[in-house]
């Protein structure tokens, strides 16, 4: 029988960046979360890592934007509600890859929590970069 590792098994995370894949696809009414069950389910893991001094980076997708940026599918919408569930500040990073995301992550301190932008926006980001290189 195989076993899986828990947070107790991963050792000292203080000062380390920890990428946490979460399901943050919460139901919305405009810009308001109508059911925070998934946020509450994610909270114990995120809080424990933060309490242990990790730099917590939350990675998720949201909706089905088909590679296009849609403000109504931005994880910026769930960042504040996640912070409210956690009872602490959660930052939002407006990308999930590339130089801007790397720079924003570099500014984080141990114990900080940040939500990276919707991974399903990546195709739109790549298209923008490729188009700017053609100019």
C-alpha positions as CSV (number, residue, x, y, z in Angstrom):
1,X,0.0,0.0,0.0
2,X,1.4,3.4,-0.9
3,X,1.3,6.3,1.5
4,X,1.1,10.0,0.8
5,X,3.1,12.7,2.5
6,X,1.4,15.3,4.7
7,X,2.7,18.7,5.8
8,X,4.3,17.0,8.8
9,X,6.5,15.0,6.4
10,X,7.9,17.7,4.2
11,X,10.3,19.2,6.7
12,X,11.3,22.8,7.4
13,X,9.6,25.2,5.0
14,X,10.7,28.4,6.7
15,X,11.8,30.9,4.1
16,X,11.1,28.6,1.3
17,X,8.6,29.2,-1.6
18,X,5.9,26.6,-1.5
19,X,3.6,26.3,-4.5
20,X,0.1,25.1,-3.4
21,X,-2.3,24.0,-6.1
22,X,-5.8,24.7,-4.9
23,X,-9.3,24.4,-6.3
24,X,-10.6,28.0,-6.1
25,X,-13.4,27.6,-8.6
26,X,-16.0,29.1,-6.3
27,X,-19.5,30.2,-7.4
28,X,-19.8,33.9,-7.9
29,X,-22.5,36.5,-8.2
30,X,-20.7,39.3,-10.1
31,X,-17.7,40.0,-7.9
32,X,-19.1,38.3,-4.8
33,X,-18.3,34.8,-3.7
34,X,-21.6,33.1,-3.0
35,X,-20.2,29.9,-1.4
36,X,-16.8,29.9,0.2
37,X,-16.6,26.1,0.9
38,X,-13.6,25.6,-1.3
39,X,-11.8,28.6,0.3
40,X,-12.5,27.2,3.7
41,X,-11.2,23.8,2.6
42,X,-8.0,25.3,1.3
43,X,-7.4,27.5,4.4
44,X,-5.9,24.9,6.8
45,X,-3.0,24.0,4.5
46,X,-2.3,27.6,3.5
47,X,-2.4,28.8,7.1
48,X,-0.2,26.0,8.4
49,X,2.5,26.7,5.7
50,X,2.3,30.4,6.4
51,X,2.6,29.8,10.1
52,X,5.7,27.7,9.5
53,X,7.3,30.6,7.7
54,X,6.8,29.5,4.1
55,X,6.2,31.9,1.3
56,X,2.9,30.5,0.1
57,X,2.1,30.8,-3.6
58,X,-1.4,29.6,-4.4
59,X,-1.8,28.4,-8.0
60,X,-5.3,27.8,-9.5
61,X,-7.5,28.2,-12.5
62,X,-10.9,29.8,-12.4
63,X,-13.7,29.4,-14.9
64,X,-13.1,28.5,-18.5
65,X,-11.6,31.6,-20.2
66,X,-10.2,29.6,-23.2
67,X,-6.8,31.3,-23.0
68,X,-8.3,34.8,-23.0
69,X,-8.1,37.3,-20.1
70,X,-11.5,38.0,-18.7
71,X,-11.8,40.2,-15.6
72,X,-14.7,38.2,-14.4
73,X,-12.5,35.1,-14.3
74,X,-9.5,36.7,-12.6
75,X,-8.4,35.2,-9.3
76,X,-8.2,38.8,-8.0
77,X,-11.9,38.3,-7.3
78,X,-11.2,35.5,-4.7
79,X,-8.1,36.9,-3.1
80,X,-9.9,39.1,-0.6
81,X,-12.5,36.5,0.3
82,X,-9.6,34.0,0.8
83,X,-7.9,36.5,3.1
84,X,-11.1,36.9,5.1
85,X,-11.4,33.1,5.5
86,X,-7.8,33.0,6.6
87,X,-8.0,36.1,8.8
88,X,-4.9,37.5,7.3
89,X,-3.6,39.4,4.3
90,X,-3.4,37.6,1.0
91,X,-1.7,39.4,-1.9
92,X,-2.6,39.0,-5.5
93,X,0.0,38.6,-8.3
94,X,-1.3,39.6,-11.7
95,X,0.4,36.8,-13.6
96,X,1.4,33.2,-12.9
97,X,4.6,33.1,-15.0
98,X,7.2,35.3,-16.4
99,X,9.4,38.2,-15.3
100,X,6.6,40.2,-13.6
101,X,5.4,37.2,-11.5
102,X,9.0,36.4,-10.6
103,X,9.7,39.9,-9.5
104,X,6.5,40.0,-7.4
105,X,7.3,36.7,-5.8
106,X,10.8,37.9,-5.0
107,X,9.3,40.7,-2.9
108,X,7.4,38.3,-0.6
109,X,8.6,37.6,2.9
110,X,8.4,34.4,5.0
111,X,4.8,33.9,6.1
112,X,3.4,35.9,3.2
113,X,0.6,34.4,1.1
114,X,0.0,35.3,-2.5
115,X,-2.5,34.1,-5.1
116,X,-1.1,33.9,-8.6
117,X,-3.3,34.9,-11.6
118,X,-5.5,32.3,-13.3
119,X,-3.4,29.7,-15.0
120,X,-5.9,29.5,-17.8
121,X,-4.9,33.0,-18.9
122,X,-1.4,31.8,-19.9
123,X,-2.3,31.3,-23.6
124,X,-3.4,34.9,-23.8
125,X,-0.2,36.0,-22.2
126,X,1.9,34.0,-24.6
127,X,0.0,35.5,-27.6
128,X,0.7,39.0,-26.3
129,X,4.4,38.3,-25.8
130,X,4.7,36.8,-29.3
131,X,2.9,39.7,-30.9
132,X,5.1,42.2,-29.2
133,X,8.2,40.4,-30.4
134,X,7.0,40.6,-34.0
135,X,6.9,44.4,-33.9
